[in-house]
Amino acid sequence: MAKAAKHADVKGLSFEDALKELEAIVGRLERGDVALEESIGIYERGTALRAHCDGLLKQAEAKVEKLTFDGDGQISGSEPLDG
């Protein structure tokens, strides 16, 4: 089974759920009490979760707008936030 297909369920996770699972994986790996084969498997899932979180963050950043103000300091509109 390909790695991408193996972790296809990751795409359906919210940012918060993916991040929570990623933090749990990192904690398990840092403790070092996981067998080698399991470590490899959860590392691969962690990589898929990280990529998913990165993608969701990029989507959110693309939606962020910068407010523009007129000469009197009143909000006059918005424009895309410069990256």
PyMOL Python script that loads the backbone (N, CA, C, O; Angstrom):
from pymol import cmd

cmd.read_pdbstr("""\
ATOM      1  N   MET A   1       0.848  -1.188   0.000  1.00  0.00           N
ATOM      2  CA  MET A   1       0.000   0.000   0.000  1.00  0.00           C
ATOM      3  C   MET A   1       0.886   1.241   0.000  1.00  0.00           C
ATOM      4  O   MET A   1       1.832   1.327   0.783  1.00  0.00           O
ATOM      5  N   ALA A   2       0.591   2.195  -0.864  1.00  0.00           N
ATOM      6  CA  ALA A   2       1.371   3.433  -0.941  1.00  0.00           C
ATOM      7  C   ALA A   2       1.173   4.249   0.325  1.00  0.00           C
ATOM      8  O   ALA A   2       0.117   4.205   0.956  1.00  0.00           O
ATOM      9  N   LYS A   3       2.218   4.999   0.684  1.00  0.00           N
ATOM     10  CA  LYS A   3       2.148   5.803   1.906  1.00  0.00           C
ATOM     11  C   LYS A   3       0.998   6.799   1.867  1.00  0.00           C
ATOM     12  O   LYS A   3       0.302   6.979   2.866  1.00  0.00           O
ATOM     13  N   ALA A   4       0.791   7.448   0.723  1.00  0.00           N
ATOM     14  CA  ALA A   4      -0.276   8.448   0.623  1.00  0.00           C
ATOM     15  C   ALA A   4      -1.644   7.799   0.832  1.00  0.00           C
ATOM     16  O   ALA A   4      -2.490   8.345   1.539  1.00  0.00           O
ATOM     17  N   ALA A   5      -1.859   6.643   0.221  1.00  0.00           N
ATOM     18  CA  ALA A   5      -3.145   5.959   0.364  1.00  0.00           C
ATOM     19  C   ALA A   5      -3.305   5.401   1.771  1.00  0.00           C
ATOM     20  O   ALA A   5      -4.419   5.321   2.289  1.00  0.00           O
ATOM     21  N   LYS A   6      -2.205   5.018   2.381  1.00  0.00           N
ATOM     22  CA  LYS A   6      -2.238   4.446   3.728  1.00  0.00           C
ATOM     23  C   LYS A   6      -2.756   5.444   4.753  1.00  0.00           C
ATOM     24  O   LYS A   6      -3.386   5.056   5.736  1.00  0.00           O
ATOM     25  N   HIS A   7      -2.496   6.718   4.531  1.00  0.00           N
ATOM     26  CA  HIS A   7      -2.897   7.764   5.469  1.00  0.00           C
ATOM     27  C   HIS A   7      -3.910   8.723   4.842  1.00  0.00           C
ATOM     28  O   HIS A   7      -3.932   9.909   5.170  1.00  0.00           O
ATOM     29  N   ALA A   8      -4.742   8.209   3.942  1.00  0.00           N
ATOM     30  CA  ALA A   8      -5.719   9.037   3.241  1.00  0.00           C
ATOM     31  C   ALA A   8      -6.725   9.672   4.194  1.00  0.00           C
ATOM     32  O   ALA A   8      -7.270  10.734   3.892  1.00  0.00           O
ATOM     33  N   ASP A   9      -6.980   9.044   5.334  1.00  0.00           N
ATOM     34  CA  ASP A   9      -7.952   9.582   6.286  1.00  0.00           C
ATOM     35  C   ASP A   9      -7.495  10.909   6.887  1.00  0.00           C
ATOM     36  O   ASP A   9      -8.310  11.662   7.420  1.00  0.00           O
ATOM     37  N   VAL A  10      -6.215  11.194   6.806  1.00  0.00           N
ATOM     38  CA  VAL A  10      -5.666  12.439   7.354  1.00  0.00           C
ATOM     39  C   VAL A  10      -6.323  13.649   6.687  1.00  0.00           C
ATOM     40  O   VAL A  10      -6.557  14.667   7.338  1.00  0.00           O
ATOM     41  N   LYS A  11      -6.616  13.538   5.401  1.00  0.00           N
ATOM     42  CA  LYS A  11      -7.189  14.666   4.651  1.00  0.00           C
ATOM     43  C   LYS A  11      -8.539  15.116   5.205  1.00  0.00           C
ATOM     44  O   LYS A  11      -8.935  16.262   4.993  1.00  0.00           O
ATOM     45  N   GLY A  12      -9.243  14.249   5.900  1.00  0.00           N
ATOM     46  CA  GLY A  12     -10.542  14.596   6.459  1.00  0.00           C
ATOM     47  C   GLY A  12     -10.470  15.216   7.849  1.00  0.00           C
ATOM     48  O   GLY A  12     -11.495  15.622   8.397  1.00  0.00           O
ATOM     49  N   LEU A  13      -9.275  15.296   8.422  1.00  0.00           N
ATOM     50  CA  LEU A  13      -9.131  15.831   9.772  1.00  0.00           C
ATOM     51  C   LEU A  13      -9.105  17.353   9.771  1.00  0.00           C
ATOM     52  O   LEU A  13      -8.589  17.979   8.845  1.00  0.00           O
ATOM     53  N   SER A  14      -9.663  17.929  10.813  1.00  0.00           N
ATOM     54  CA  SER A  14      -9.535  19.376  10.996  1.00  0.00           C
ATOM     55  C   SER A  14      -8.094  19.667  11.401  1.00  0.00           C
ATOM     56  O   SER A  14      -7.352  18.760  11.777  1.00  0.00           O
ATOM     57  N   PHE A  15      -7.708  20.928  11.323  1.00  0.00           N
ATOM     58  CA  PHE A  15      -6.361  21.315  11.732  1.00  0.00           C
ATOM     59  C   PHE A  15      -6.123  20.927  13.188  1.00  0.00           C
ATOM     60  O   PHE A  15      -5.078  20.371  13.525  1.00  0.00           O
ATOM     61  N   GLU A  16      -7.085  21.217  14.039  1.00  0.00           N
ATOM     62  CA  GLU A  16      -6.939  20.954  15.468  1.00  0.00           C
ATOM     63  C   GLU A  16      -6.782  19.468  15.762  1.00  0.00           C
ATOM     64  O   GLU A  16      -5.946  19.080  16.579  1.00  0.00           O
ATOM     65  N   ASP A  17      -7.588  18.628  15.096  1.00  0.00           N
ATOM     66  CA  ASP A  17      -7.502  17.188  15.315  1.00  0.00           C
ATOM     67  C   ASP A  17      -6.179  16.629  14.788  1.00  0.00           C
ATOM     68  O   ASP A  17      -5.559  15.782  15.431  1.00  0.00           O
ATOM     69  N   ALA A  18      -5.751  17.102  13.621  1.00  0.00           N
ATOM     70  CA  ALA A  18      -4.487  16.641  13.054  1.00  0.00           C
ATOM     71  C   ALA A  18      -3.318  17.052  13.941  1.00  0.00           C
ATOM     72  O   ALA A  18      -2.404  16.261  14.174  1.00  0.00           O
ATOM     73  N   LEU A  19      -3.343  18.282  14.432  1.00  0.00           N
ATOM     74  CA  LEU A  19      -2.269  18.758  15.291  1.00  0.00           C
ATOM     75  C   LEU A  19      -2.228  17.980  16.604  1.00  0.00           C
ATOM     76  O   LEU A  19      -1.150  17.650  17.100  1.00  0.00           O
ATOM     77  N   LYS A  20      -3.393  17.688  17.162  1.00  0.00           N
ATOM     78  CA  LYS A  20      -3.457  16.925  18.412  1.00  0.00           C
ATOM     79  C   LYS A  20      -2.857  15.536  18.222  1.00  0.00           C
ATOM     80  O   LYS A  20      -2.090  15.066  19.062  1.00  0.00           O
ATOM     81  N   GLU A  21      -3.207  14.882  17.119  1.00  0.00           N
ATOM     82  CA  GLU A  21      -2.662  13.553  16.850  1.00  0.00           C
ATOM     83  C   GLU A  21      -1.155  13.629  16.597  1.00  0.00           C
ATOM     84  O   GLU A  21      -0.404  12.768  17.054  1.00  0.00           O
ATOM     85  N   LEU A  22      -0.716  14.651  15.875  1.00  0.00           N
ATOM     86  CA  LEU A  22       0.711  14.830  15.614  1.00  0.00           C
ATOM     87  C   LEU A  22       1.482  15.029  16.916  1.00  0.00           C
ATOM     88  O   LEU A  22       2.559  14.460  17.094  1.00  0.00           O
ATOM     89  N   GLU A  23       0.936  15.833  17.822  1.00  0.00           N
ATOM     90  CA  GLU A  23       1.591  16.043  19.119  1.00  0.00           C
ATOM     91  C   GLU A  23       1.685  14.738  19.905  1.00  0.00           C
ATOM     92  O   GLU A  23       2.688  14.495  20.577  1.00  0.00           O
ATOM     93  N   ALA A  24       0.663  13.902  19.830  1.00  0.00           N
ATOM     94  CA  ALA A  24       0.690  12.612  20.527  1.00  0.00           C
ATOM     95  C   ALA A  24       1.776  11.708  19.933  1.00  0.00           C
ATOM     96  O   ALA A  24       2.481  11.012  20.664  1.00  0.00           O
ATOM     97  N   ILE A  25       1.901  11.725  18.617  1.00  0.00           N
ATOM     98  CA  ILE A  25       2.937  10.923  17.957  1.00  0.00           C
ATOM     99  C   ILE A  25       4.326  11.390  18.370  1.00  0.00           C
ATOM    100  O   ILE A  25       5.189  10.577  18.702  1.00  0.00           O
ATOM    101  N   VAL A  26       4.535  12.695  18.348  1.00  0.00           N
ATOM    102  CA  VAL A  26       5.835  13.241  18.751  1.00  0.00           C
ATOM    103  C   VAL A  26       6.152  12.838  20.191  1.00  0.00           C
ATOM    104  O   VAL A  26       7.284  12.458  20.492  1.00  0.00           O
ATOM    105  N   GLY A  27       5.178  12.917  21.065  1.00  0.00           N
ATOM    106  CA  GLY A  27       5.376  12.519  22.458  1.00  0.00           C
ATOM    107  C   GLY A  27       5.788  11.065  22.580  1.00  0.00           C
ATOM    108  O   GLY A  27       6.700  10.733  23.337  1.00  0.00           O
ATOM    109  N   ARG A  28       5.116  10.196  21.834  1.00  0.00           N
ATOM    110  CA  ARG A  28       5.463   8.766  21.882  1.00  0.00           C
ATOM    111  C   ARG A  28       6.871   8.534  21.367  1.00  0.00           C
ATOM    112  O   ARG A  28       7.626   7.761  21.958  1.00  0.00           O
ATOM    113  N   LEU A  29       7.232   9.187  20.283  1.00  0.00           N
ATOM    114  CA  LEU A  29       8.571   8.999  19.720  1.00  0.00           C
ATOM    115  C   LEU A  29       9.645   9.562  20.643  1.00  0.00           C
ATOM    116  O   LEU A  29      10.722   8.981  20.772  1.00  0.00           O
ATOM    117  N   GLU A  30       9.357  10.687  21.281  1.00  0.00           N
ATOM    118  CA  GLU A  30      10.337  11.280  22.199  1.00  0.00           C
ATOM    119  C   GLU A  30      10.564  10.407  23.424  1.00  0.00           C
ATOM    120  O   GLU A  30      11.683  10.341  23.934  1.00  0.00           O
ATOM    121  N   ARG A  31       9.520   9.737  23.905  1.00  0.00           N
ATOM    122  CA  ARG A  31       9.679   8.859  25.062  1.00  0.00           C
ATOM    123  C   ARG A  31      10.544   7.654  24.725  1.00  0.00           C
ATOM    124  O   ARG A  31      11.219   7.105  25.596  1.00  0.00           O
ATOM    125  N   GLY A  32      10.525   7.240  23.458  1.00  0.00           N
ATOM    126  CA  GLY A  32      11.373   6.132  23.023  1.00  0.00           C
ATOM    127  C   GLY A  32      10.902   4.762  23.468  1.00  0.00           C
ATOM    128  O   GLY A  32      11.681   3.809  23.456  1.00  0.00           O
ATOM    129  N   ASP A  33       9.655   4.646  23.855  1.00  0.00           N
ATOM    130  CA  ASP A  33       9.157   3.350  24.320  1.00  0.00           C
ATOM    131  C   ASP A  33       8.318   2.625  23.266  1.00  0.00           C
ATOM    132  O   ASP A  33       7.461   1.807  23.601  1.00  0.00           O
ATOM    133  N   VAL A  34       8.573   2.934  21.986  1.00  0.00           N
ATOM    134  CA  VAL A  34       7.831   2.340  20.877  1.00  0.00           C
ATOM    135  C   VAL A  34       8.785   1.420  20.110  1.00  0.00           C
ATOM    136  O   VAL A  34       9.935   1.783  19.860  1.00  0.00           O
ATOM    137  N   ALA A  35       8.313   0.249  19.745  1.00  0.00           N
ATOM    138  CA  ALA A  35       9.120  -0.688  18.967  1.00  0.00           C
ATOM    139  C   ALA A  35       9.497  -0.071  17.619  1.00  0.00           C
ATOM    140  O   ALA A  35       8.803   0.806  17.104  1.00  0.00           O
ATOM    141  N   LEU A  36      10.604  -0.545  17.063  1.00  0.00           N
ATOM    142  CA  LEU A  36      11.135   0.028  15.823  1.00  0.00           C
ATOM    143  C   LEU A  36      10.110   0.044  14.693  1.00  0.00           C
ATOM    144  O   LEU A  36       9.908   1.083  14.065  1.00  0.00           O
ATOM    145  N   GLU A  37       9.469  -1.071  14.427  1.00  0.00           N
ATOM    146  CA  GLU A  37       8.489  -1.133  13.334  1.00  0.00           C
ATOM    147  C   GLU A  37       7.336  -0.164  13.566  1.00  0.00           C
ATOM    148  O   GLU A  37       6.895   0.512  12.637  1.00  0.00           O
ATOM    149  N   GLU A  38       6.854  -0.097  14.787  1.00  0.00           N
ATOM    150  CA  GLU A  38       5.766   0.831  15.100  1.00  0.00           C
ATOM    151  C   GLU A  38       6.246   2.276  14.980  1.00  0.00           C
ATOM    152  O   GLU A  38       5.498   3.144  14.530  1.00  0.00           O
ATOM    153  N   SER A  39       7.483   2.532  15.379  1.00  0.00           N
ATOM    154  CA  SER A  39       8.057   3.876  15.261  1.00  0.00           C
ATOM    155  C   SER A  39       8.053   4.338  13.817  1.00  0.00           C
ATOM    156  O   SER A  39       7.714   5.484  13.520  1.00  0.00           O
ATOM    157  N   ILE A  40       8.429   3.443  12.926  1.00  0.00           N
ATOM    158  CA  ILE A  40       8.450   3.782  11.498  1.00  0.00           C
ATOM    159  C   ILE A  40       7.045   4.113  11.014  1.00  0.00           C
ATOM    160  O   ILE A  40       6.840   5.092  10.296  1.00  0.00           O
ATOM    161  N   GLY A  41       6.085   3.295  11.409  1.00  0.00           N
ATOM    162  CA  GLY A  41       4.696   3.518  10.992  1.00  0.00           C
ATOM    163  C   GLY A  41       4.128   4.823  11.509  1.00  0.00           C
ATOM    164  O   GLY A  41       3.491   5.565  10.761  1.00  0.00           O
ATOM    165  N   ILE A  42       4.354   5.114  12.791  1.00  0.00           N
ATOM    166  CA  ILE A  42       3.789   6.352  13.330  1.00  0.00           C
ATOM    167  C   ILE A  42       4.569   7.571  12.847  1.00  0.00           C
ATOM    168  O   ILE A  42       4.010   8.664  12.756  1.00  0.00           O
ATOM    169  N   TYR A  43       5.852   7.396  12.537  1.00  0.00           N
ATOM    170  CA  TYR A  43       6.619   8.496  11.946  1.00  0.00           C
ATOM    171  C   TYR A  43       6.040   8.859  10.580  1.00  0.00           C
ATOM    172  O   TYR A  43       5.877  10.037  10.259  1.00  0.00           O
ATOM    173  N   GLU A  44       5.731   7.835   9.779  1.00  0.00           N
ATOM    174  CA  GLU A  44       5.120   8.081   8.461  1.00  0.00           C
ATOM    175  C   GLU A  44       3.779   8.783   8.606  1.00  0.00           C
ATOM    176  O   GLU A  44       3.476   9.701   7.844  1.00  0.00           O
ATOM    177  N   ARG A  45       2.978   8.368   9.570  1.00  0.00           N
ATOM    178  CA  ARG A  45       1.685   9.035   9.798  1.00  0.00           C
ATOM    179  C   ARG A  45       1.921  10.468  10.248  1.00  0.00           C
ATOM    180  O   ARG A  45       1.214  11.378   9.814  1.00  0.00           O
ATOM    181  N   GLY A  46       2.903  10.680  11.109  1.00  0.00           N
ATOM    182  CA  GLY A  46       3.246  12.027  11.550  1.00  0.00           C
ATOM    183  C   GLY A  46       3.640  12.918  10.393  1.00  0.00           C
ATOM    184  O   GLY A  46       3.281  14.095  10.359  1.00  0.00           O
ATOM    185  N   THR A  47       4.371  12.368   9.451  1.00  0.00           N
ATOM    186  CA  THR A  47       4.762  13.131   8.263  1.00  0.00           C
ATOM    187  C   THR A  47       3.527  13.524   7.457  1.00  0.00           C
ATOM    188  O   THR A  47       3.441  14.652   6.970  1.00  0.00           O
ATOM    189  N   ALA A  48       2.576  12.612   7.311  1.00  0.00           N
ATOM    190  CA  ALA A  48       1.335  12.915   6.591  1.00  0.00           C
ATOM    191  C   ALA A  48       0.521  13.977   7.344  1.00  0.00           C
ATOM    192  O   ALA A  48      -0.060  14.872   6.729  1.00  0.00           O
ATOM    193  N   LEU A  49       0.485  13.871   8.665  1.00  0.00           N
ATOM    194  CA  LEU A  49      -0.247  14.859   9.471  1.00  0.00           C
ATOM    195  C   LEU A  49       0.391  16.239   9.357  1.00  0.00           C
ATOM    196  O   LEU A  49      -0.314  17.240   9.235  1.00  0.00           O
ATOM    197  N   ARG A  50       1.721  16.297   9.395  1.00  0.00           N
ATOM    198  CA  ARG A  50       2.427  17.572   9.276  1.00  0.00           C
ATOM    199  C   ARG A  50       2.145  18.224   7.923  1.00  0.00           C
ATOM    200  O   ARG A  50       1.895  19.427   7.849  1.00  0.00           O
ATOM    201  N   ALA A  51       2.185  17.434   6.864  1.00  0.00           N
ATOM    202  CA  ALA A  51       1.907  17.973   5.531  1.00  0.00           C
ATOM    203  C   ALA A  51       0.473  18.498   5.449  1.00  0.00           C
ATOM    204  O   ALA A  51       0.222  19.542   4.847  1.00  0.00           O
ATOM    205  N   HIS A  52      -0.451  17.777   6.049  1.00  0.00           N
ATOM    206  CA  HIS A  52      -1.858  18.205   6.057  1.00  0.00           C
ATOM    207  C   HIS A  52      -2.006  19.527   6.815  1.00  0.00           C
ATOM    208  O   HIS A  52      -2.684  20.441   6.344  1.00  0.00           O
ATOM    209  N   CYS A  53      -1.376  19.628   7.982  1.00  0.00           N
ATOM    210  CA  CYS A  53      -1.439  20.870   8.773  1.00  0.00           C
ATOM    211  C   CYS A  53      -0.822  22.032   7.993  1.00  0.00           C
ATOM    212  O   CYS A  53      -1.364  23.136   7.985  1.00  0.00           O
ATOM    213  N   ASP A  54       0.304  21.782   7.342  1.00  0.00           N
ATOM    214  CA  ASP A  54       0.941  22.834   6.531  1.00  0.00           C
ATOM    215  C   ASP A  54       0.005  23.321   5.430  1.00  0.00           C
ATOM    216  O   ASP A  54      -0.108  24.522   5.186  1.00  0.00           O
ATOM    217  N   GLY A  55      -0.662  22.383   4.772  1.00  0.00           N
ATOM    218  CA  GLY A  55      -1.594  22.753   3.708  1.00  0.00           C
ATOM    219  C   GLY A  55      -2.758  23.577   4.228  1.00  0.00           C
ATOM    220  O   GLY A  55      -3.157  24.561   3.606  1.00  0.00           O
ATOM    221  N   LEU A  56      -3.302  23.173   5.368  1.00  0.00           N
ATOM    222  CA  LEU A  56      -4.420  23.927   5.953  1.00  0.00           C
ATOM    223  C   LEU A  56      -3.984  25.322   6.380  1.00  0.00           C
ATOM    224  O   LEU A  56      -4.740  26.281   6.224  1.00  0.00           O
ATOM    225  N   LEU A  57      -2.776  25.446   6.914  1.00  0.00           N
ATOM    226  CA  LEU A  57      -2.264  26.771   7.300  1.00  0.00           C
ATOM    227  C   LEU A  57      -2.085  27.663   6.079  1.00  0.00           C
ATOM    228  O   LEU A  57      -2.399  28.852   6.129  1.00  0.00           O
ATOM    229  N   LYS A  58      -1.585  27.102   4.990  1.00  0.00           N
ATOM    230  CA  LYS A  58      -1.409  27.894   3.762  1.00  0.00           C
ATOM    231  C   LYS A  58      -2.755  28.364   3.218  1.00  0.00           C
ATOM    232  O   LYS A  58      -2.873  29.488   2.729  1.00  0.00           O
ATOM    233  N   GLN A  59      -3.769  27.503   3.305  1.00  0.00           N
ATOM    234  CA  GLN A  59      -5.110  27.902   2.872  1.00  0.00           C
ATOM    235  C   GLN A  59      -5.630  29.039   3.742  1.00  0.00           C
ATOM    236  O   GLN A  59      -6.220  29.994   3.235  1.00  0.00           O
ATOM    237  N   ALA A  60      -5.416  28.940   5.036  1.00  0.00           N
ATOM    238  CA  ALA A  60      -5.888  29.984   5.953  1.00  0.00           C
ATOM    239  C   ALA A  60      -5.154  31.294   5.689  1.00  0.00           C
ATOM    240  O   ALA A  60      -5.771  32.359   5.689  1.00  0.00           O
ATOM    241  N   GLU A  61      -3.854  31.224   5.464  1.00  0.00           N
ATOM    242  CA  GLU A  61      -3.076  32.434   5.191  1.00  0.00           C
ATOM    243  C   GLU A  61      -3.559  33.120   3.919  1.00  0.00           C
ATOM    244  O   GLU A  61      -3.569  34.349   3.837  1.00  0.00           O
ATOM    245  N   ALA A  62      -3.959  32.326   2.926  1.00  0.00           N
ATOM    246  CA  ALA A  62      -4.437  32.894   1.668  1.00  0.00           C
ATOM    247  C   ALA A  62      -5.752  33.648   1.862  1.00  0.00           C
ATOM    248  O   ALA A  62      -6.083  34.525   1.064  1.00  0.00           O
ATOM    249  N   LYS A  63      -6.495  33.319   2.900  1.00  0.00           N
ATOM    250  CA  LYS A  63      -7.779  33.967   3.154  1.00  0.00           C
ATOM    251  C   LYS A  63      -7.660  35.206   4.030  1.00  0.00           C
ATOM    252  O   LYS A  63      -8.590  36.008   4.110  1.00  0.00           O
ATOM    253  N   VAL A  64      -6.531  35.360   4.677  1.00  0.00           N
ATOM    254  CA  VAL A  64      -6.344  36.500   5.575  1.00  0.00           C
ATOM    255  C   VAL A  64      -6.227  37.773   4.748  1.00  0.00           C
ATOM    256  O   VAL A  64      -5.531  37.805   3.733  1.00  0.00           O
ATOM    257  N   GLU A  65      -6.901  38.801   5.185  1.00  0.00           N
ATOM    258  CA  GLU A  65      -6.863  40.074   4.480  1.00  0.00           C
ATOM    259  C   GLU A  65      -6.377  41.175   5.401  1.00  0.00           C
ATOM    260  O   GLU A  65      -6.512  41.104   6.623  1.00  0.00           O
ATOM    261  N   LYS A  66      -5.810  42.189   4.779  1.00  0.00           N
ATOM    262  CA  LYS A  66      -5.338  43.355   5.516  1.00  0.00           C
ATOM    263  C   LYS A  66      -6.389  44.459   5.387  1.00  0.00           C
ATOM    264  O   LYS A  66      -6.838  44.772   4.285  1.00  0.00           O
ATOM    265  N   LEU A  67      -6.772  45.041   6.517  1.00  0.00           N
ATOM    266  CA  LEU A  67      -7.734  46.139   6.495  1.00  0.00           C
ATOM    267  C   LEU A  67      -7.055  47.394   5.964  1.00  0.00           C
ATOM    268  O   LEU A  67      -5.884  47.649   6.246  1.00  0.00           O
ATOM    269  N   THR A  68      -7.801  48.169   5.196  1.00  0.00           N
ATOM    270  CA  THR A  68      -7.287  49.455   4.719  1.00  0.00           C
ATOM    271  C   THR A  68      -8.104  50.562   5.386  1.00  0.00           C
ATOM    272  O   THR A  68      -9.286  50.394   5.685  1.00  0.00           O
ATOM    273  N   PHE A  69      -7.452  51.677   5.605  1.00  0.00           N
ATOM    274  CA  PHE A  69      -8.080  52.804   6.298  1.00  0.00           C
ATOM    275  C   PHE A  69      -8.024  54.044   5.424  1.00  0.00           C
ATOM    276  O   PHE A  69      -7.098  54.226   4.633  1.00  0.00           O
ATOM    277  N   ASP A  70      -9.035  54.895   5.581  1.00  0.00           N
ATOM    278  CA  ASP A  70      -9.042  56.161   4.850  1.00  0.00           C
ATOM    279  C   ASP A  70      -8.262  57.207   5.645  1.00  0.00           C
ATOM    280  O   ASP A  70      -7.711  56.896   6.701  1.00  0.00           O
ATOM    281  N   GLY A  71      -8.210  58.420   5.156  1.00  0.00           N
ATOM    282  CA  GLY A  71      -7.460  59.503   5.790  1.00  0.00           C
ATOM    283  C   GLY A  71      -7.925  59.837   7.191  1.00  0.00           C
ATOM    284  O   GLY A  71      -7.161  60.389   7.981  1.00  0.00           O
ATOM    285  N   ASP A  72      -9.176  59.509   7.513  1.00  0.00           N
ATOM    286  CA  ASP A  72      -9.722  59.783   8.845  1.00  0.00           C
ATOM    287  C   ASP A  72      -9.533  58.618   9.813  1.00  0.00           C
ATOM    288  O   ASP A  72     -10.004  58.667  10.949  1.00  0.00           O
ATOM    289  N   GLY A  73      -8.841  57.572   9.360  1.00  0.00           N
ATOM    290  CA  GLY A  73      -8.624  56.420  10.224  1.00  0.00           C
ATOM    291  C   GLY A  73      -9.767  55.449  10.253  1.00  0.00           C
ATOM    292  O   GLY A  73      -9.773  54.530  11.072  1.00  0.00           O
ATOM    293  N   GLN A  74     -10.744  55.622   9.377  1.00  0.00           N
ATOM    294  CA  GLN A  74     -11.896  54.721   9.304  1.00  0.00           C
ATOM    295  C   GLN A  74     -11.591  53.580   8.346  1.00  0.00           C
ATOM    296  O   GLN A  74     -10.890  53.768   7.352  1.00  0.00           O
ATOM    297  N   ILE A  75     -12.112  52.410   8.641  1.00  0.00           N
ATOM    298  CA  ILE A  75     -11.902  51.272   7.744  1.00  0.00           C
ATOM    299  C   ILE A  75     -12.585  51.557   6.417  1.00  0.00           C
ATOM    300  O   ILE A  75     -13.771  51.886   6.365  1.00  0.00           O
ATOM    301  N   SER A  76     -11.807  51.422   5.335  1.00  0.00           N
ATOM    302  CA  SER A  76     -12.364  51.706   4.014  1.00  0.00           C
ATOM    303  C   SER A  76     -12.476  50.445   3.161  1.00  0.00           C
ATOM    304  O   SER A  76     -13.067  50.483   2.082  1.00  0.00           O
ATOM    305  N   GLY A  77     -11.936  49.370   3.612  1.00  0.00           N
ATOM    306  CA  GLY A  77     -12.005  48.117   2.841  1.00  0.00           C
ATOM    307  C   GLY A  77     -10.920  47.170   3.277  1.00  0.00           C
ATOM    308  O   GLY A  77     -10.387  47.266   4.383  1.00  0.00           O
ATOM    309  N   SER A  78     -10.603  46.250   2.382  1.00  0.00           N
ATOM    310  CA  SER A  78      -9.537  45.294   2.674  1.00  0.00           C
ATOM    311  C   SER A  78      -8.854  44.920   1.378  1.00  0.00           C
ATOM    312  O   SER A  78      -9.368  45.153   0.284  1.00  0.00           O
ATOM    313  N   GLU A  79      -7.674  44.329   1.533  1.00  0.00           N
ATOM    314  CA  GLU A  79      -6.899  43.868   0.383  1.00  0.00           C
ATOM    315  C   GLU A  79      -6.150  42.611   0.820  1.00  0.00           C
ATOM    316  O   GLU A  79      -5.983  42.378   2.017  1.00  0.00           O
ATOM    317  N   PRO A  80      -5.696  41.795  -0.140  1.00  0.00           N
ATOM    318  CA  PRO A  80      -4.971  40.568   0.245  1.00  0.00           C
ATOM    319  C   PRO A  80      -3.730  40.928   1.074  1.00  0.00           C
ATOM    320  O   PRO A  80      -3.059  41.928   0.822  1.00  0.00           O
ATOM    321  N   LEU A  81      -3.454  40.087   2.058  1.00  0.00           N
ATOM    322  CA  LEU A  81      -2.286  40.267   2.895  1.00  0.00           C
ATOM    323  C   LEU A  81      -1.052  39.852   2.091  1.00  0.00           C
ATOM    324  O   LEU A  81      -1.034  38.777   1.492  1.00  0.00           O
ATOM    325  N   ASP A  82      -0.037  40.690   2.078  1.00  0.00           N
ATOM    326  CA  ASP A  82       1.206  40.373   1.367  1.00  0.00           C
ATOM    327  C   ASP A  82       1.902  39.230   2.070  1.00  0.00           C
ATOM    328  O   ASP A  82       1.976  39.197   3.298  1.00  0.00           O
ATOM    329  N   GLY A  83       2.420  38.278   1.277  1.00  0.00           N
ATOM    330  CA  GLY A  83       3.077  37.105   1.857  1.00  0.00           C
ATOM    331  C   GLY A  83       4.461  37.294   2.194  1.00  0.00           C
ATOM    332  O   GLY A  83       5.108  36.371   2.687  1.00  0.00           O
TER     333      GLY A  83
END
""", "prot")
cmd.dss("prot")
cmd.show_as("cartoon", "prot")
cmd.util.cbc("prot")
cmd.orient("prot")
